[in-house]
Amino acid sequence: MSETKNVLPREVADAYVDELIALDPITGTYLGVKECSSKLPDTSPAGQEALARLARATLARLDEAERLPGADSDIERRCGRLLRERLTAELAVHDADEGLRAVGNMHTAAHAVREVFTVTPTETDEDWAAIAERLRAVPAAFEGYRASLSLGLERKLHAGPRPTATFVEQLTEWSDTDGSGRGWFEDFVSTGPDALRAGLDEAARAATAAVTGLRDWMRDVYAPAIEGGPDTVGRERYARWSRYFNGTDLDLDEAYAYGWSEYHRLLAEMREEAEKVLPGAGTPWVALAHLDEHGRHIEGVDEVRAWLQGLMDRAIEELDGTHFELAERVRKVESRIAPPGSAAAPYYTPPSEDFSRPGCTWLPTMGLTRFPVYDLVSTWYHEGVPGHHLQLAQWAHVAENLSRYQATIGGVSANCEGWALYAERLMDELGYLKDAEERLGYLDAQMMRAARVIVDIGMHLELEIPADSPFHPGGRWTPELAQEFFGAHSSRPADFVESELTRYLSIPGQAIGYKLGERAWLLGRENARRRHGDAFDAKAWHMAALSQGSLGLDDLVDELSKL
């Protein structure tokens, strides 16, 4: 890290961002740094260690910064608190060599390499020239990732068989998207300028060859080497990952019990709404299956994209000035269709720092052309407005009052996912779920998040299923039981359920942050409401909460309660 003297925590944090971008141009692209568009990071063990060295040096500089006059102001203290927690959690993951066995259907170096192209600028010939150069870097990035996994095998540190098998399937789809032999990268460059056609096509073919090479190695070398190994991670590894994704050391047994309490509460509410949708349905999921066939729906991929855009546009128009105060540039968000080969869950990408690239929601269609409305409304309140988009775009908008780190890469997953789930509940509180169909869909989505807490913790820790459970009481969780339970308590199709379980096995501790993060946001709001009494102003509280940057869950409750 470059030498800096007598700087406060926010300056240390921002210097860290600058140096991180130099090591990780994928992060730079998401931030809108044009110079990063032609590059990819070193994904090898050496590249991982370089990131760790930067984190250690930054923590040492933070130690010095926090001793300086002015470091105890709220804005400096909050930034230093976040930076220390994040870097400490990241180093714990690195020092345990978790980066040497990162395999799954999302959150791997290979996924990051592919997905960054979807947010790389494509407006000019210069942009496309940078893309061609970045494409030529794909083989080295994939080889570095393979070197990391190879070292993991040498050290007997490897992923589970199920995430590995799913990853092989994804790589196969990336290498041949439609059975014609054209890979995803070749499809991506098909809209590039004719003047650069030869170079783009050649670079895309080389990138596809790298995908195929990695696929073959994963299938022929990696998968046989780990055959029969466990898919779950155990309590020690789970606690480490839980800290990384939630920003706090959770009491995992208490969190598991909370998941069950939410399960029972939501099931009772779902039964009430299901009776309104289909009297005598018996279970909420019979009513939801009825909605799949007979409920309101959107026909067509282009049509659903436009419908989701309209949903977010209306939410912005109606919420701005009443429940939020939104800057003009925060009011823009785009609905897009996710590229083939994505995981099944919708997702969001934030705007660039200067808002030249807008925030975007992404819908994986999974080959479908018919989309029930009940499954979309609360989900797009979560992904778009007032969920992820309002939080992450607001951070970017107020970056000058925070630090670049707080406004961008310092996000804690459970803080962000907790806000988005809180946003779904807020829209229910405000009456935006206007009938039993939409409200049952919202409760189904809430139940999915409660089930995540139960099965994610339960299967990785092999916990006992409570005696009052309607599902295998007294048994011990396994991935197979988790998939059965999740499928029985969700309206989602089988391929979505399978994708979700693979996700939980691949990134343990992440999926629990939705419900536990929502609990933190609700507790912080309730504490602030009690403190202010009748003078509590929800709109002012929301905007103050959205303008403080990210924090881990314990720190989040503390800060929200003071607003």
JODA-V891896 format. One record per helix or strand. SS is the DSSP state (A for helix, B for strand). FROM is the first residue (numbers start at 0). TO is the last residue. Records with the same first field share a line. If there is no record, write none. Layout:
SS=FROM-TO / FROM-TO
This chain:
A=8-22 / 24-30 / 33-35 / 44-64 / 73-94 / 97-99 / 108-118 / 124-153 / 160-174 / 183-190 / 193-225 / 233-245 / 251-276 / 283-293 / 300-318 / 327-330 / 372-374 / 376-382 / 387-396 / 398-400 / 403-406 / 412-428 / 435-460 / 478-487 / 493-505 / 512-534 / 537-545 / 552-561
B=296-298 / 319-319 / 323-323 / 332-336 / 346-348 / 358-362 / 369-371 / 463-463 / 475-475
